[in-house]
Amino acid sequence: MHQFTRKLRRRASALAVLLAAFLAPPVVRSAPAASTVEQWDVFEIELQGPSNGNPFLDVRLTGVFTNGARTVEIPGFYDGDGVYRIRFMPDSTGEWRYETKSNRWPLTKNSGVFTVAPPSKGNRGPVRVFNTYHFAYADGTPYKPVGTTCYSWTHRSGEMEELTLKTLAGSPFNKLRMAVFPQAHGIKDMPPPRFPYAGAPPRDWDFTRFNPEFFRHLEKRVGQLRDLGIECDLILFHPYDDDVEWGFETMDAETDDRYLRYVVARLGAYRNIWWSMGNEYDFLRTKTMADWDRYFQVVQASDPYDHLRSIHNGRILYNNTHPWVTHASIQNGMATEEAGRAELYRDVYRKPIVYDELKYEGDHELRWAQLSGPEMVHRFWSCTVAGTYGGHSEFFADAKDVVWLGQGGVLKGESPPRLAFLRKILEDAPAEGIEPIDLWQDPRIGGRAGEYYLMYFGREAPTSWPFEFYRNGLADGMQFKVEIIDTWNMTITPVEGVFTTKRKDRYSFAERDGRAVELPGKPYTAIRVRYAGGTKPAPSVTAPIEP
Amino acid sequence: MHQFTRKLRRRASALAVLLAAFLAPPVVRSAPAASTVEQWDVFEIELQGPSNGNPFLDVRLTGVFTNGARTVEIPGFYDGDGVYRIRFMPDSTGEWRYETKSNRWPLTKNSGVFTVAPPSKGNRGPVRVFNTYHFAYADGTPYKPVGTTCYSWTHRSGEMEELTLKTLAGSPFNKLRMAVFPQAHGIKDMPPPRFPYAGAPPRDWDFTRFNPEFFRHLEKRVGQLRDLGIECDLILFHPYDDDVEWGFETMDAETDDRYLRYVVARLGAYRNIWWSMGNEYDFLRTKTMADWDRYFQVVQASDPYDHLRSIHNGRILYNNTHPWVTHASIQNGMATEEAGRAELYRDVYRKPIVYDELKYEGDHELRWAQLSGPEMVHRFWSCTVAGTYGGHSEFFADAKDVVWLGQGGVLKGESPPRLAFLRKILEDAPAEGIEPIDLWQDPRIGGRAGEYYLMYFGREAPTSWPFEFYRNGLADGMQFKVEIIDTWNMTITPVEGVFTTKRKDRYSFAERDGRAVELPGKPYTAIRVRYAGGTKPAPSVTAPIEP
């Protein structure tokens, strides 16, 4: 293009804008719903913009937010009918300003000021990795995941979805794994009422146009989980499309990436969102390992809040050492049968380990769906003392083949009350999280050396335990209170008196008078031992060099 | 420098070379010892060159070897007294040519032709990774490591070193972990007779000059191991210098890297060499993780033969998913106490797993040096059925504090004959290696589905086992022979008759007539089950998608 022509065009374009400003009807701009929002809540900007062409493809929109000290650029999204939105989750209080940027005139230079108030009760912000192997809310409160899974509960009728929410409200679960895309199998009587793309099922989709109504529904449910104090571990891809049903498993890379950016733009401002790239990702054979790596990178790049990111395996573990993985979301039931196994993934990944599938409580002939209640609870306890976290779901099919794992509804298993009991114990445990006390020696004992010990005997049924702990954190004359925990019957029985430490040998301290802890000789017994007085040793700067 | 001057100098230099060629005494060049060498043996070129200045720093020398089809460039090294060497391990038979390259005239353009003959008996070439989790020699023969460790055996007297070799010759061990640098502790009566650097102990070293005599001695010992059929897993750095004794732990990065290149140039042509970057690397607190990554990269770049590379941990596992790690060399005794634990590292690393330290047989108060013989053997068997490999050493101190682990000498423990028995069983096992039969379900059974099963009951003492295997590789009517193995008493007792398979349920096949295998009710029992006839199922292209 000739230089002069270009200059001319630029001038013509500037003129058009000036004309538009004076002659065109004023751009309709909804003001933000409120000019005050609490920290870690959603501040939403709604804008009117073009609805011609394909706004999902053609329009770029971001909001630049600043509180003076820090500036972040937040992607917006098209919500249909000429409406555009930008959602922002402020992470500090005070006055914030914003200004929009777009490749379309009506969406540019919209600006405003709003105030971020302190969070209200129950709002602790997003969950982050804490102390390498654990989690905490942004306000510093420890978060101990006790999660469950309902893949497709948001693809049901309103009535059933309300029932699921009611069940969750009365359950011990503070994390829910659920999928964006519906599952194809087991829903003949209940086809999903809405789909993420414009078009019609089964396969007449316009993959260049999202269905905003689908996502508004999803967001409503995510918000309801947030209000119940439940983290939403959102599964972005899964292999449950029965190969060909809807085709969400075989979209091309550009479509996959656009989908990810759209989901993140819509949901990133929800403080309870976690991103799970895939469920049983390796069973989704239409994807390559490079695809999964890229999904992580796309999500990480699109999400200004850096929400937790993981991927859940089938039979092939993802390389969770990659820097874009915040925690390992593991399926391996065998690994949770005893603490010595459960602990091993910690050392290789050096990240929090969540056994999101350790098999399901259920009565099915499939062996991943037939854990007894006691076995489910046993596995959670094994994970717990290993310094890792379990994950629940159940598979008791009703006459219509509805199972909690797939569709939600009601819980029928025996484990949930026991998991509520465990969650209480976890929440009473040290804020730093439960760590192996004597790494690679006695994996049955976790806790915090010299302060708190939780020991789980699993399937053993000992009648006595010789009060004895690894030397770290101990000195002669420290006093401890001991409680015996029946993990199934949910009782905590204090042992009378205190136990006073005395050096026993190079490695361990025992009770001064050789007093042992008498135990009931039943499986699934745990003991909790807490510091109750006496002089602690000076903390050593480095751990002793000794394997 | 003025251009003309430079030109003049270049001319003068060319003239000098011409003059040298005519006037100087002819350069003394020893011809290679033989013009025929067998495949995977060492072809050595000896050259006379400059001894002035510091040849270790100043002289660059490589040999370019070609057989017409393939060309490789091999680094040479200075061996003291004006002697330079290039060692080449040919990997294919036929005629090879070489030509030397150097930054010093007498070392350039030396060329020759030699013939590579087929390998003689017992020479199977270097060991490589095979079938993801296993090893094989370059000629395809499976290699099943049954290794031991003697860190400092090459830093002893000739007499004691000969004794160690004699012990090894009568032992089951086909791999030996040993260190280049001596250990500082426990050798008061026996200081090392030689050191890798010019200078004098304890700390008067010239780190820019190697001590060729030290390395010639090391090479002699590596060659003797090779002749005994023993792989040399050479530890390049370790933390056993007692902080300050000799200073090999605190050399700067340039010195470390030059050391690595020198060792690789000298020893890379030995087919039985494996490189272990460090032992208990994380206890060497003077190094950073970036140092260890770099060591791997330096070794990989210097070694044209791509020998096996690993690193051995103390308490912090190295990220063995890095592409430059060929196999995981693990210390974690707890992980080898049962197969379910031992298996877990396979899935995360997807490489061979060698538990080079699973603790040591011994009678010491330190708990890493007090395994009983039965416990050592038990751990090897647990590793074996998990599709991983154990590693032995022992710690029985004599009056002079000599232990096999440190100094070599004689073996005193009870495990070696049992490890010889296990090695025989491993060598009779399928060439592809032992794999989990039913991943993450029953880790006690390894083998090759439908052909070979090795099941180990560990500390259990069952009196019967209901002949029952996971469905893969099985069909109705297949016949199997069963043997009962007493792993401690080293007996193999065939069970009479054959066991014929019949589908039992969704997951398993059992014996047609419900016949069980009667067992002796003793711990440390294994069974070996081998295919003996009947129609095998058609192999399925993909494993069923089911966790």
Interface residues (C-beta under 8 A of the other chain):
Chain A: P239 E280 F283 G314 R315 I316 L317 N319 N320 T321 Q331 N332 G333 M334 A335 E337 E338 G340 R341 L344 Y345 D347 V348 Y349 E357 E365 L366 R367 W368 L439 W440 Q441 P443 D505 R506 Y507 A543 I545 E546 P547
Chain B: P239 E280 F283 G314 R315 I316 L317 N319 N320 T321 Q331 N332 G333 M334 A335 E337 E338 G340 R341 L344 Y345 D347 V348 Y349 E357 E365 L366 R367 W368 L439 W440 Q441 P443 D505 R506 Y507 A543 I545 E546 P547
